[in-house]
Amino acid sequence: MTLGKVLITAASVKGHAPALQALRDAGCELVVANTPQPCTLEWQLEQVQDIAALVFAMEPMPAQLLEAAPRLRVIARPGVGYDTVDLAAATRHKVAVTVAAGTNDQSVADHAFGLLLMASRGLLTAVNSVQAHGWDRPTGTEAWRKTLAIVGYGRIGRAIARRARGFDMRVLVVTPRPDPADKEVEFVSLDEALTQADFVSLSAPLTPQTEGLINASTLAQMKKGAFLINTSRGGLIDEAALAEAVMSGHLGGAAVDVLRQQGANSPSPLIGVPGILVTPHMATLTRESMARVAMSVAAGVIAVLRGERAANTVNPEVYDGH
């Protein structure tokens, strides 16, 4: 007996044979597809009509998509963000939305710290110079014993804080849920963090409250010569304002793994600005992390399609009455 069709477009899952086999063994019929670029709603609507589970990466999942999928029971996100999903619509349609929490925090934290060091030491400039048979040697900024502000203190923020302790950094944390038992960091307001930090790392989720959190006003509060790192969501930043802050010399630089509009030929004003590093949303892409993500996604899909509660469901109210 089949549990239903599972549409998989996320590369992290469709490329992981053990996760695909786990789904097949559970009785899922797999539909593995490549999302066209650009992804259109028309294409999505054609794909989902008889689908029981969706494993999309960053494709938008609006109410119209959910309405076109009467058999849909679960959307399994291969990451921790779900801002591309119309959560209210999913809940109305009794569609569980699961995330792969606890699977990619170490890889993202590694990447965040790698970006911090690349930006502050001018590593890309130096590497490119030598590749072109030059010998430019930028004068960088040390991370040792500097002040790092972490905005957002979930698993990834905490993992970044642990790495910062290895550099003997003072760590400031901005979070709506301070933990008085955590004596390794200082819980402060956003204003305090921006004015004191040499480095600001964004790990907050994208919500209506955090949309455009870093803008011309908040950038002006940052210390002259400070660096901004973003491995969370592009929507946290007013990109034009950040580009201006770096080009004017107010900030020492920035490094981001996410943009407001992602993908090849992105029109982001951050691309091509000297002093700003942009990586292609790859922070989670390690072999270890991808294996954990894929198996977490498979477990969530199987649980829901079997009529069970999946771990890391962001709208658990869909199970009410079950």
Beta strands, then each sheet from edge to edge (+ up, - down):
strand 1: 4-8
strand 2: 28-32
strand 3: 51-55
strand 4: 74-76
strand 5: 96-98
strand 6: 147-151
strand 7: 170-174
strand 8: 186-187
strand 9: 199-202
strand 10: 227-230
strand 11: 253-256
strand 12: 276-278
sheet 1: 2+ 1+ 3+ 4+ 5+
sheet 2: 8+ 7+ 6+ 9+ 10+ 11+ 12+
end
